[in-house]
Amino acid sequence: MIDSEQKISILTALRDSRREGLINFIEDLIELLHQEGYSFQDLLEALAGWGYRQQSLAHDTIADDVIRHLEDAASQLHRLTRN
């Protein structure tokens, strides 16, 4: 049988592997969006808009904070790219 330390180690490895796969996916997505003329700011704004549309996130204070951070990041990018 697997003891609790081994189980935690396995779960951590799986989580890290999933995270790495997602990072690779996002990297490819951003490259594709860039080729199509979209910016990182566009992606942030789209993620914030998507978050607002999700019913499951509508009453979640943490989700509201994340959406606000995405909007703030998009605004900051806009300000930086104008200069």
C-alpha positions as CSV (number, residue, x, y, z in Angstrom):
1,M,0.0,0.0,0.0
2,I,1.0,3.6,-0.6
3,D,1.7,5.6,2.6
4,S,0.6,9.2,2.9
5,E,4.0,10.6,2.1
6,Q,4.2,8.6,-1.1
7,K,0.7,9.6,-2.1
8,I,1.6,13.3,-1.5
9,S,4.7,12.9,-3.6
10,I,2.7,11.3,-6.5
11,L,0.0,13.9,-6.4
12,T,2.6,16.7,-6.4
13,A,4.3,15.1,-9.4
14,L,1.0,14.9,-11.3
15,R,0.1,18.5,-10.4
16,D,3.5,19.7,-11.6
17,S,3.2,17.7,-14.9
18,R,-0.3,19.1,-15.5
19,R,1.0,22.6,-14.8
20,E,3.9,22.2,-17.3
21,G,1.5,20.9,-19.9
22,L,-0.8,23.9,-19.4
23,I,2.2,26.3,-19.6
24,N,3.2,24.7,-22.9
25,F,-0.4,25.0,-24.2
26,I,-0.6,28.7,-23.2
27,E,2.7,29.4,-24.8
28,D,1.5,27.9,-28.1
29,L,-1.8,29.8,-27.8
30,I,-0.1,33.1,-27.2
31,E,2.1,32.5,-30.2
32,L,-0.9,31.6,-32.4
33,L,-2.8,34.7,-31.2
34,H,0.2,36.9,-31.9
35,Q,0.4,35.5,-35.5
36,E,-3.2,36.5,-35.9
37,G,-2.6,40.0,-34.7
38,Y,-3.8,39.7,-31.1
39,S,-1.8,40.9,-28.1
40,F,-1.3,39.7,-24.6
41,Q,-3.5,42.6,-23.6
42,D,-6.3,41.1,-25.8
43,L,-5.8,37.7,-24.1
44,L,-6.1,39.3,-20.6
45,E,-9.2,41.2,-21.6
46,A,-10.8,38.0,-23.0
47,L,-10.0,36.0,-19.9
48,A,-11.6,38.8,-17.8
49,G,-14.7,38.8,-20.0
50,W,-14.9,35.0,-19.9
51,G,-14.7,35.1,-16.1
52,Y,-17.6,37.5,-15.9
53,R,-19.7,35.2,-18.1
54,Q,-19.2,32.1,-15.9
55,Q,-22.2,31.6,-13.7
56,S,-20.2,29.5,-11.3
57,L,-17.8,32.4,-10.7
58,A,-20.5,35.1,-10.4
59,H,-20.7,35.0,-6.5
60,D,-17.1,34.1,-5.8
61,T,-15.2,36.9,-4.1
62,I,-11.8,35.4,-5.1
63,A,-12.9,35.1,-8.7
64,D,-14.0,38.7,-8.7
65,D,-10.6,39.7,-7.3
66,V,-8.8,37.6,-10.1
67,I,-11.0,39.2,-12.8
68,R,-10.1,42.7,-11.4
69,H,-6.4,41.8,-11.5
70,L,-6.8,40.7,-15.1
71,E,-8.5,43.9,-16.0
72,D,-5.8,45.9,-14.2
73,A,-3.0,44.0,-15.9
74,A,-4.7,44.6,-19.3
75,S,-5.0,48.4,-18.5
76,Q,-1.3,48.5,-17.4
77,L,-0.2,46.8,-20.6
78,H,-2.3,49.3,-22.6
79,R,-0.7,52.2,-20.8
80,L,2.8,50.8,-21.3
81,T,2.4,50.1,-25.0
82,R,1.1,53.6,-25.7
83,N,4.4,55.1,-24.6
